[in-house]
Amino acid sequence: MDQLRAMRTFAEVAERGGFAAAARALNLAPSVVTRQVAELERQLGARLLARTTRRVLPTPIGQRYLQRVQGILRDVDDAAAVASQGQRELRGRVRLIAPPLFATRQLMPRLARLHALHPEMAIDITANGPVDGVHEAHDISLVVRAEALDGDFVAHRLAQSQVLLCAAPGYLRQHGQPEHPRDLAHHAMLLAALPRMPRSFVLAHDAGHTVGVTPAHVLLSSANGELCHAGALAGMGIAALPSFAVQAELAQGRLVRVLGDWRLFDLNVHACLASGRQVPAVVRAMLDFLRAEFPGGDHDPWCASGAPAQPRLRLAA
């Protein structure tokens, strides 16, 4: 048995929660994945994974083993990257985690340019839900949150993005255009589960005064902002979404900004790497690409006004 390969297979199964998902990621037959894990368990004399009806989870022993295995695999990958840094062409895989909205609306349209620069670079993207902290199992975590970052990691600020209220023209024709935040009580709301997106929130006017709002009818709330985005386009209600997710639709007129003189809050987008770890050349190239594509700054590049973005979120009592 190739123990290193079996360890990598076990880690994929544990991280992805299933044999089929791991098989797809590794480009192996599911039977091969199952056999490699079984052989590893027999060699170690311990049960590493517990199978339930819905997913596969590490046992307590498997969880401790997984933590050590992840460190070993990172060291192996880093060593391989060091050996290949002298090659003219970058080769290797970058493991990246990002929120679904940012991954689909901003990251994916840019990856063709990355592929043109580094054809031998492969990218493994996890985009299952909000990312407001660093994930050790990934090389780069694209963290999107309102609060300041705090932790033992290296963060590169990429951009700021306002959270905007917007709706489809058809919805507004049928239900009317809100003229004041209090009017939101009479509308269906679509709220993505963004960091610090409460059910009661405060909108700040450009003139300086604020109004607390508690929506009476939250028609849809989801950790996957893509669902709220789709709901807004379908005319289901007024959505609160980051500007990076709705810039194109606002420009095309498929969505209309609501209460444009009022602000919710801003999100900061950071590319984060765990500290104390050697950064392989292929990961460094990915980071450099992200920093070139999203050059930071103190304004929202996706808002037409280009006004400075000042975080103003305050929870209502």
Secondary structure as UniProt FT lines:
FT   HELIX           3..16
FT   HELIX           19..26
FT   HELIX           30..44
FT   STRAND          49..51
FT   STRAND          56..58
FT   HELIX           60..84
FT   TURN            85..86
FT   STRAND          92..97
FT   HELIX           100..102
FT   HELIX           103..107
FT   HELIX           108..110
FT   HELIX           111..117
FT   TURN            119..120
FT   STRAND          121..126
FT   TURN            136..137
FT   STRAND          140..145
FT   STRAND          153..167
FT   HELIX           169..175
FT   HELIX           181..186
FT   STRAND          188..192
FT   TURN            195..196
FT   STRAND          201..205
FT   TURN            206..207
FT   STRAND          210..213
FT   STRAND          217..222
FT   HELIX           225..233
FT   TURN            234..235
FT   STRAND          238..242
FT   HELIX           243..252
FT   STRAND          256..257
FT   TURN            260..261
FT   STRAND          262..263
FT   STRAND          266..274
FT   HELIX           281..293
FT   TURN            301..302
FT   TURN            304..305
//
